[in-house]
Amino acid sequence: MVAILVTALGGCQGDTGTAPASPQAAVQAAPVAPATPAASWTVRENAQAGDRGWQISKLGGDDEIAGYADRVSVLPGEPFRLLVSTRAPRFVVHAFRIGWYGGAGARRVWRSAPTPGMVQDAPKLIESTQTITAEHWRPSLTVDTAGWPEGSYLLRLDASTGAQRYVPITVRSAEVAGKVVIVNATTTWQAYNTWGGRSLYEGPGGRSDFANRSRAVSFNRPYDTNGARLFLSFERAAIETAERSGVALAYLTSHDLDRRPLDGARALISLGHDEYWSAGMRRHVTQARDQGTNLAFLGANAVYWRIRFEENGRLVVCYKDAGEDPLFGERNTEVTALWRAFPAADPESSLVGPMYDCFPAEAPYVVRRPDHWIFSGTGVRRGTAFPGMAGVETDKIMPGYPIPESLTVLAESPLRCGDRETLAHSTYYRTAAGSAVFASGTMRWVCAMRGRACGHGVTHAAAAFTRRATLNLLRRFAQGPVGATSAGSSARTPSATARRGSS
């Protein structure tokens, strides 16, 4: 039954592709805040000259050049290895840190010497889990990150034939106390990665070949298309906004979130598509919320699939059908199925507020609470609508599932999902510890920061709105707990008024 649901409703791939530079109209609507002492390194970093030529100009053939890193994240100064396959005689690697940089969007921090190319062996298939791997590839070069500031990076592989691909890497933060933590959703990137012919969604025959999907996906392989498809679609614009905000930032990945608590973090920001969560990820984020860390979910469909890590984090396991998982009946809390479903149901709504409801969705985003501080300075009124901004997956307050007591609906967007009428909800709640949690309820929140470049009828007005609202969130959340509520974060079943979207 789970497999049927995934085929019909499972996550989106329609809002993908390289994001061009942000619309100037949206940039002008988002002034830079004065730097705090703790944020000074981010402000100094973004005051440096950027490199507008960081984007790929020529993909070339599928086998012309591709590569992957042997680490998902490293601390500043830690080395990692690149494993590259190319038909070109030589290639060069450029490392770009993603940020604001006066609108350039990235700064080059390193360039390799020309490196001899080699055609690596074909990928292998691990039959038991239908996993594609290139772990047998030979390392091409070692990258030294000395002097690289923490942040999100794209390594651009430039073949001497002209073809280019990205390899993402995160230089993670050693300390998160007093900072706003940006999380790169590496597990979701890999879940959708079809390089080698399989992902957690499809087999060699595509989406219709769900039976032959991978049950586990490996980080020991390149990413498909340009090498950073989901990062550019769902994360880059929000990172640019955060880097321009003047707040103290820290960077982690899904992997890092699984391994470490968020002691002292002011806030955690989940970006546009953050679907695959391990038990460790959820435990650490819930603990942080209950200790006063603010949370923002800038997408939809978050905390949807329960996963587990194996092979020291290089393998993401997600059978999706609980009955297929070898741990079923023995360690049910580790079985990889929906968080809300049997055999160890723990609905994501108790953390996020709303929960995944619709794919594909396409509707205007409609403001319900224009007086809320998150919308301050945006100029919206009750009923203000932004075309195309509710999609392509949406969340809502779901009857019968637990929600935090103080949950408030900030936006309610009517839409049609297949043959049924439904709603998408943006929500906000506070906890007894004083932390606040915002959920956008739409996967196009970050995409909308790009204005018309997002497509789907999204306008530059939506870019100005989402950028300003996100800046409001970042700056207020960076100050620490927003304020306690007597209702706390205990869960309740939504009332009739809550289901209608009442605040």
ABEGO torsion letter per residue (X at the ends): XAAAAAAAABBBAABBEBBBBBBAAAAAABBBBBBBAAAAAAAAAAABBBBAAABBABAEBAAABBBBBABABBBBGBBBBBBBBBABABBBBBBBBBBAGGGAGBBBABBBBBBBBBBBBBBBBBAAAGBBBAAABBBABBBBABGBBBEBBBBBBBBAAGBBBBBBBBBBBABABGBBBBBBBAAAAAAABABGGBBAABBAAEAAAAAABBABBBABBBBBEAGAAAAAAAAAAAAAAAAAAGBBBBBBBAAAAAABBABGBABBBBBABBABBBAAAAAAAAAAAAAGBBBBBABBGBGABBBBBBGGGABBBBAGBAAABAABGABAAABBBBAABOABBBBAAAAAGBBBABOBBBBBBBBABAABAAABGAGBBBGBBBBGABOABBBBBBBGBBBBAABBBABBBBBBBEABBBBBBBBBBBBAAGBBBBBAGBAAAAAAAAEAAAEGGBBAAAAAAAAAAAAAAAAAAAAEBAEBBAAEABBBBBBAAAAAGBX
